[in-house]
Amino acid sequence: MLEQIRMAKVIQRLYSRRVDDVVGETKRQLERLGIAKRLKGKRIAITAGSRGIARIAEIIKGVVEFVRFSGGEPFLFPAMGSHGGGRQRKGRSPSCGTTASPKNSSALPS
C-alpha cells in the first residue's frame, strides 16, 4: 500500500566570514549589482524582516546610504506580518530598531 520513501543524506555547509564593517560591506555588495544609476531621482522603498539576521540595523543603514549616494530618496516602511499587527507602532519598527516615516526620507536605523 505505502510506497517506499526515497531519502538522501544532505550536508549543508554555510559560508561564513566575519564582517567588521557591515555598513561598508552592504554598500560594496549593492555597488556590485550595478543598480546605482537606476536609483537617481526615484523614491526607493526599503524594508526587511529581521528574523535571524544579525546586525540588521547596520545592513539597513548601508542600504539607505547607498540609495542616497546614488541620488535616490530612500524611505523605510515596516515589514511585519500578523505577528506584529501588520502595522508600524509609534514610528518604530520593533524588529530591527529603525525609525521610519514615509514623509521623512531621512529615516535611518537608530
N, C-alpha and C positions, 0 to 999 in steps of 0.2 A: 504494500500500500504506500508506504512512505518512500520517496526516492532518497537515495543516499546523498547527503550534502557534501559537496567537494570543498575542501579547505586548503588554504595555503598559508604557510608561515610568512609573515611580513615583518620586516625590521625597518623602523623609521629612524633615520639619523637627521636630526635638525642641526643645521649650520648655525653656529652662534659665536659671535666675537664681541668683545667689549667695545662699546661706542661711548667715548667720553664726551664728545661734543655732539649731542643729539640734534640740537637746532641746526648746526652746520652740516651734519651728515644728511639731515632731511632735505635741506636746500640743495645739496650736491646731487642727491638722488632725483629730485624733481628736475633739476637742470638737465640731467642725462636724458630725460623724456623728450626734450626739445619742444616744450609747450609754451615757453615764456612769451613768445611774440603773439600767441593766440589770446593771451590774457589781457593785453593792453586795452584800456578803456572799458573793460567789462566788469560788472559786479559778479563776484565769484563766491558762491555758497560753500562754506566749509563745515563739515560735520564729521563726527567719528564716534563710534562706540568704544567704550573703554575696557570692556571685559577682556582681561588677560593681556592688556597692552601696557607694558611698563613705561613710565615716563611720558605718558600721553600728552600732558600739558606742553612739554618741550617739543614734541612732534608737531602739535597743532601750531605752536608759536613759529616753528620753522616753515610750515606751510603758509601761514599768514605773512611772514616776512618775505617769502619767495613771491607770493602774489603781488604784494606791494612793490617790491623791487622790479617786477615785470610790468608794472603800470596798471595792474588790476586793482579793483576795490573789493577787498575781502569782507565777508560778514559771516559770523558764526550763528548756527542755529542748533537746537537740541536734537539729539539722535537717540531718543528713548522710545522704547516700546511701551506696552501697557504696564510693565513693572514699575515704570517711573511716572505713570499717569499720562504719558504721551505728550506732556507739555513741560515747558520750562518753568522752574519755580523761582520767582523773585529775581530774575536776571542771572541766575547761576545754574550751571549745568553740574549737578552733584557728581556725575560720573567722572569728570576729568578736571574739575577745579577751574573751569573757564567762565568768563563773564561774557555774555553775548547780547547783542541788540541789533535787530535788523535795521534800525535807524542810525546805528553808530558803527561805521565800518572800521573803527579803530579798536574794536573788541579784541583783546589779546588774552591769552592764558594769564591768570593772576598768580 
